[in-house]
């Protein structure tokens, strides 16, 4: 397996080196501060954190009764929209919170996936195949056109 270093290596939160599995690529999406990874198993925006805590909005907005979205969910929705415009494809980006290996792993109320840093590479490798190599290359090129 060849590896590609991820932006998580540059993070102040990174405690050890992490690499992407074969076929996975980190891309920079304009207006998105977090790394986005594209591979056979989908499109994910990665949030490096010290804790699994959710920073989502929990109160109602002007009295409206609706589900609150976390910053992670909103960022993933933005990535989805930008990639859909660039490709014309129906793309769903999923948020993933990557926490320090020593932090407590806890479920978030927004149902965003939370992983210890050491599990990121195996977790990406375990994703069901959604895109072939040509589609992954097209998605990566399209991000460069945003």
C-alpha positions in Angstrom: 0.0 0.0 0.0 1.4 3.4 -0.9 0.5 6.3 1.3 -0.2 10.0 0.9 0.4 12.3 3.8 -2.7 14.2 5.0 -3.2 17.7 6.3 -3.7 16.2 9.7 0.1 15.9 9.9 0.2 19.8 9.9 -2.4 20.1 12.6 -1.5 21.2 16.1 -3.8 18.3 17.2 -1.8 15.6 15.4 0.2 13.4 17.7 1.5 11.0 15.1 1.8 10.7 11.4 -1.3 9.4 9.4 -1.6 8.5 5.8 -4.3 7.8 3.4 -4.9 4.4 1.9 -4.3 3.6 -1.8 -6.7 5.5 -4.0 -7.5 8.2 -1.5 -6.5 11.9 -2.0 -6.6 15.0 0.1 -7.9 18.1 -1.7 -8.3 21.7 -0.7 -11.7 23.0 -1.3 -12.0 26.8 -1.6 -13.8 28.4 1.4 -13.3 25.2 3.5 -10.6 25.3 6.2 -10.6 21.6 6.8 -9.1 18.9 4.7 -11.4 17.0 2.3 -10.5 13.5 1.3 -11.8 11.8 -1.9 -11.4 8.1 -2.6 -13.2 4.9 -3.6 -15.3 5.0 -0.5 -16.7 8.5 -0.9 -16.0 12.1 0.0 -15.3 13.2 3.6 -14.3 16.4 5.4 -12.0 15.8 8.3 -12.1 17.8 11.6 -9.1 17.3 13.9 -10.2 17.9 17.5 -9.0 17.2 21.0 -12.4 16.0 22.0 -15.5 14.4 20.4 -17.7 17.3 21.7 -20.3 18.8 19.3 -20.2 22.5 18.7 -23.6 22.6 16.9 -26.4 25.1 17.5 -28.8 23.6 20.1 -31.3 26.4 20.5 -34.1 27.3 18.1 -33.7 30.0 15.5 -36.3 32.7 16.0 -38.6 30.1 17.6 -38.5 27.7 14.6 -38.8 24.1 15.5 -36.2 22.3 13.3 -33.2 20.1 13.7 -30.0 21.9 14.6 -27.0 21.3 12.3 -23.5 21.2 13.7 -20.6 23.1 12.1 -19.4 19.7 10.8 -22.6 19.0 9.1 -22.9 22.4 7.6 -19.3 22.3 6.3 -20.0 18.8 4.7 -23.1 20.2 3.0 -21.1 23.1 1.6 -18.5 20.7 0.2 -21.3 18.6 -1.3 -22.8 21.7 -3.0 -19.5 22.9 -4.4 -18.6 19.5 -5.8 -22.0 19.0 -7.3 -21.7 22.4 -9.1 -18.2 21.5 -10.4 -19.1 17.9 -11.5 -22.8 17.9 -12.2 -22.9 14.7 -10.1 -24.9 14.0 -7.0 -22.2 14.1 -4.4 -22.7 13.7 -0.6 -19.8 14.7 1.6 -19.8 13.2 5.1 -18.2 14.9 8.1 -15.7 12.9 10.3 -14.3 14.1 13.6 -10.8 12.8 14.2 -9.8 13.0 17.8 -6.6 12.3 19.8 -6.0 8.7 20.5 -6.1 9.4 24.3 -9.5 11.3 24.2 -12.7 9.6 25.3 -14.7 8.3 22.3 -18.2 9.5 22.7 -21.3 9.7 20.5 -22.3 13.1 19.3 -25.9 14.3 19.3 -25.5 15.2 15.6 -24.6 11.6 14.6 -21.3 12.7 13.0 -18.8 9.9 12.9 -16.0 10.2 15.5 -12.8 8.2 15.2 -9.6 8.0 17.1 -6.7 9.2 14.9 -5.2 5.7 14.7 -8.5 4.4 13.2 -8.7 6.9 10.3 -6.7 4.9 7.7 -8.4 1.5 8.4 -11.8 3.2 8.6 -11.3 4.8 5.1 -10.2 1.4 3.8 -13.3 -0.2 5.1 -15.7 2.1 3.3 -17.9 0.4 0.6 -16.7 1.3 -2.9 -18.7 4.2 -4.4 -16.3 5.5 -7.1 -13.8 3.8 -9.4 -10.4 5.3 -10.0 -11.6 7.3 -13.0 -14.4 8.9 -11.0 -12.0 9.7 -8.1 -9.6 11.4 -10.6 -12.5 13.4 -12.1 -13.6 14.5 -8.6 -10.1 15.6 -7.6 -9.6 17.5 -10.9 -13.0 19.2 -10.5 -12.1 20.5 -7.1 -9.2 22.3 -8.7 -11.7 24.1 -11.0 -13.7 25.6 -8.1 
